Every structure is written in C-alpha cells, then in structure tokens.
Amino acid sequence: MIEGRDIVSAGPRLRYGLVGGGPGSFIAGVHRAGIDLTRAADITAGCFSRDREKSLAAGSAAGVSEDRIYGSYGEMAEAESARPDGIDFVVVTTPNGTHYEICRAFLDRGINVSCDKPLSLTTDEALDLVRRVRGKDLSFMVTYVYTGYPLVRHARELIRNGGIGDVRVVMAEYAQDWLADRLEDTKTVWRTDPEQAGVSCCVGDIGTHIENMVHFVTGLEIDRISAVLSTFVPGRELDDNALVTVKYRGGAVGHYWPSQVAAGRENGLSFRVYGTEGSIEWHQENPNEMRFARKGHPSVTLTRGGYDLGPSAARWTRMPSGHPEGLFAAWANLYEAYCSTIKNKRQGKAQDEFEIFPTAFDGARGVKFVHDCVASSRADSAWVDGAPPVL
Ligand SMILES: NC(=O)c1ccc[n+]([C@@H]2O[C@H](COP(=O)([O-])OP(=O)(O)OC[C@H]3O[C@@H](n4cnc5c(N)ncnc54)[C@H](O)[C@@H]3O)[C@@H](O)[C@H]2O)c1
C-alpha cells in the first residue's frame, strides 16, 4: 500500500505569468488550479487576452497587480525580463497558431516556458524552439497532462522493468463527441479553423495526446505511419476523426483512433499494451484503476495507492487508496516536477529520477506526428516516414 502525502515543492515559491486565460477561456484556469495544488508558484503577471480591457478584467480577477497586466505578450516578455522580481516561468494557453511566436518571445528573454500542446503549427517551428531552449539551458514543458497520473507512471515503470515482456501490440484511442454536430454555426470554434489550429483538428488536438502517451508509457519510437483522416461533418475544413496504423522501430505495431465525432463518448482516452508476457489496460475516465495480466494468470485490477505499485506511482500519490484522485492532481504532478526542475537548476542540484515531464522535444515529436498523419492520408493512406524529428 502507498501512503498518500502532501506533495509540495521545497524552497521559496516561484513567480509565473499567464498568456491566455481571458474571460470564458478553458484550459488556463485548469493550469492555475494544478499549480495552486503544488503551492510551488504564484501568478504575478499576465497577458490574458489580445484585448487590453479583457486582459485587465481577467488579470484583476486573478489578483494580479495592474502594473503587471499586459495588453500584448511582447510587452509582457520585455517588461518581465527587465524586472529584478520578474516571472520565473510563463504558461502559454492560447490557440495553437500563436504558440511559436509567444514561446520564442519569452525564451529569447531567458524566461522558462510551459506551453500547451500541440507545440506549434510546423515541425520546423517546434525544432527551432527546442534549439532555443537548449541554447539557453532553460526548462520547457509541453503539458501533455495525462502523463501526470500515478497509474500512468506505474505503467511506464512496469513496462521498463519487463513486467509484460517485449511490447508487440498497442491499441490506443481518444474518443470524444463534442464536434459530432456543426458547432461552428453557433459559436467560434478555433480548433476547426486551419489558420488557428494548423493542418489538423482531430489529430492535432487529441491524436497528439495518444502519440505522447504511448511513447511515454512504452518508450516505443514510431518508424512508419499509415493514416485515414476523415471529416464527417459537412462544411468543416479539417479532420474530425482519424484511424492511424503505426509500425514502431523493433517490430511492434499499433493502432491509434482519435475521434471528435464518437457519439456518446466524453473524454475516452485509453490504451491497451500487449507484450510477450502480459498486458496492461488503462482508461483516463477511470484513472484510479489499471488492468494488469500476466500470461497464464488471472488478470488483476491495480488501484492507485493500492498494492503492488512501484516507486514512480508512490512518488506522485497524494491521497491514500480508495480516495479518488483526478485530473487536477495530474496537472499538479507535472507542475511539481517542472517547478522543482527550475529550482534545482538554480541551486545546482540534480534532478530526482521521478521529476520528469514532457519536454520541448516531445512537443516537436507530436507536431511531426500530426504532419506525418496528414501526409499519409493525403496520399491515400500510403506508408510514410513516422520517425521522430531530427534536430
Ligand atoms: N493539455 C490539455 O489537455 C489541453 C486541454 C485543452 C486545451 N489545450 C490546449 O490549450 C490551448 C488553449 O485551448 P483553450 O481551449 O483553453 O482555448 P480558449 O479559446 O478557451 O482560450 C484561449 C485564450 O487565449 C486568449 N488569447 C488568444 N490569443 C492571445 C494572445 N495573442 N495573447 C493573449 N491571449 C490570447 C484568448 O483570448 C482566450 O482567452 C490550445 O493550444 C489547446 O490545444 C490543451
């Protein structure tokens, strides 16, 4: 059994700024809630909207002092980098098409960045960010949040330790139905607009979560991809469903199904991984349980905080078993690892082996995956190169 514990970052609190999070926005508030759980950092600045008035309204509501609420991210990067008490990191929560320029503005002024996925519109942009991060030795997180769940961490440890043998087959899906009808007629949906979302809606928005999750858990690298991207809702420019078959280096194969038109499904991210000696299965909508089976033995349900879990699950468990933990805790786990990294670097301390989070290169891997799927689909699902990008 794992004891639940209060996971709080050691050392003085960091200062962070937010870009995005204007009135009515979605994910910025979730980032903030996750950071608040860690008690590792306080919001001290922000450019919450392109509209100065809206930025002021959202910033004041968040308790940010007026002189640190900005009308543009460029102004914010410049002013914050010039202050002795400037922000330690920025959190970028704007639509996809803006990520590259915003991240670049902060990196170039020596400010650490946490950016939401997909990292950028093109692989070249993503790789450019990776180079800038490495050139300045900054910390950059891409918030593939589902990797923050304790049982996902356990799945990774189990596979690395040979718990299911050599991986042969991966079946993973992310099924939602919020785009099953033509929502665009009644509200602004930037995710289906190529200018703001990029070359793909469904693969970019949720297919990237599958790609990242499978890589995180199994360590497998994709070699070849064949994809069918569909647009089921008439009048929509980008895909709302995809079927992707992958061949990994080393011979394993996988199948990914991201869908935003899966009627009756809410947020069904799940994976099944089959190895030579056993298998695991996990569903995001029920994140406190994971099925584990060894060949020739009955399958068991592992529970978060319960028996037979390793140190990587223990490291990220806040509540004792039987007390459900959820998505906010997963966000907090990513931010705890990220903030510790920033603090450790400053103090010249080594990172502990569990303090991991998705990096800028993971973001670049995701952007290339999107483009590979689109290229294959446009070529009548031909097999295309799906290898990770080369720096
Ligand atoms: N990791 C996850 O699980 C997850 C979940 C949801 C969204 N996302 C990602 O987060 C990003 C935002 O998604 P969302 O659903 O919150 O979008 P949203 O439309 O709800 O919010 C975007 C906000 O950004 C603001 N904004 C736009 N351009 C700006 C600029 N130049 N400067 C300042 N503010 C600006 C808008 O005013 C708005 O407040 C997307 O990249 C999306 O893919 C990730």
The ligand as a MOL file (V3000), in Angstrom:
LIG
                    3D

  0  0  0     0  0            999 V3000
M  V30 BEGIN CTAB
M  V30 COUNTS 44 48 0 0 0
M  V30 BEGIN ATOM
M  V30 1 N -3.3070 19.6960 -22.3090 0
M  V30 2 C -4.6070 19.5760 -22.4540 0
M  V30 3 O -5.1890 18.6070 -22.0100 0
M  V30 4 C -5.3690 20.6650 -23.1590 0
M  V30 5 C -6.7490 20.7970 -22.9590 0
M  V30 6 C -7.4090 21.8720 -23.5840 0
M  V30 7 C -6.7090 22.7460 -24.4060 0
M  V30 8 N -5.3880 22.5590 -24.6180 0 CHG=1
M  V30 9 C -4.6140 23.4650 -25.4740 0
M  V30 10 O -4.5840 24.7410 -24.8230 0
M  V30 11 C -4.6110 25.7980 -25.7800 0
M  V30 12 C -5.7930 26.7270 -25.4640 0
M  V30 13 O -7.0070 25.9960 -25.5530 0
M  V30 14 P -8.3570 26.5410 -24.8590 0
M  V30 15 O -9.3780 25.5180 -25.1180 0
M  V30 16 O -8.1030 26.9700 -23.4640 0 CHG=-1
M  V30 17 O -8.6550 27.8180 -25.7730 0
M  V30 18 P -9.6480 29.0190 -25.4490 0
M  V30 19 O -10.0990 29.5450 -26.7610 0
M  V30 20 O -10.6800 28.6010 -24.4590 0
M  V30 21 O -8.7130 30.1050 -24.7260 0
M  V30 22 C -7.6980 30.7680 -25.3940 0
M  V30 23 C -7.4340 32.1030 -24.7010 0
M  V30 24 O -6.2620 32.6760 -25.2800 0
M  V30 25 C -6.5110 34.0860 -25.4530 0
M  V30 26 N -5.5960 34.5590 -26.4940 0
M  V30 27 C -5.5920 34.2610 -27.8030 0
M  V30 28 N -4.5480 34.8680 -28.4090 0
M  V30 29 C -3.8940 35.5600 -27.4510 0
M  V30 30 C -2.7380 36.3910 -27.4450 0
M  V30 31 N -2.0350 36.6250 -28.5570 0
M  V30 32 N -2.3560 36.9290 -26.2710 0
M  V30 33 C -3.0430 36.7070 -25.1380 0
M  V30 34 N -4.1460 35.9330 -25.0800 0
M  V30 35 C -4.5610 35.3780 -26.2360 0
M  V30 36 C -7.9870 34.1660 -25.8110 0
M  V30 37 O -8.4700 35.4720 -25.5710 0
M  V30 38 C -8.5350 33.1370 -24.8240 0
M  V30 39 O -8.7530 33.7430 -23.5660 0
M  V30 40 C -4.6820 25.1140 -27.1400 0
M  V30 41 O -3.4180 25.0200 -27.7130 0
M  V30 42 C -5.2300 23.7190 -26.8320 0
M  V30 43 O -4.8100 22.7360 -27.7570 0
M  V30 44 C -4.7160 21.5450 -24.0130 0
M  V30 END ATOM
M  V30 BEGIN BOND
M  V30 1 1 1 2
M  V30 2 2 2 3
M  V30 3 1 2 4
M  V30 4 1 4 5
M  V30 5 2 4 44
M  V30 6 2 5 6
M  V30 7 1 6 7
M  V30 8 2 7 8
M  V30 9 1 8 9
M  V30 10 1 8 44
M  V30 11 1 9 10
M  V30 12 1 9 42
M  V30 13 1 10 11
M  V30 14 1 11 12
M  V30 15 1 11 40
M  V30 16 1 12 13
M  V30 17 1 13 14
M  V30 18 2 14 15
M  V30 19 1 14 16
M  V30 20 1 14 17
M  V30 21 1 17 18
M  V30 22 2 18 19
M  V30 23 1 18 20
M  V30 24 1 18 21
M  V30 25 1 21 22
M  V30 26 1 22 23
M  V30 27 1 23 24
M  V30 28 1 23 38
M  V30 29 1 24 25
M  V30 30 1 25 26
M  V30 31 1 25 36
M  V30 32 1 26 27
M  V30 33 1 26 35
M  V30 34 2 27 28
M  V30 35 1 28 29
M  V30 36 1 29 30
M  V30 37 2 29 35
M  V30 38 1 30 31
M  V30 39 2 30 32
M  V30 40 1 32 33
M  V30 41 2 33 34
M  V30 42 1 34 35
M  V30 43 1 36 37
M  V30 44 1 36 38
M  V30 45 1 38 39
M  V30 46 1 40 41
M  V30 47 1 40 42
M  V30 48 1 42 43
M  V30 END BOND
M  V30 END CTAB
M  END
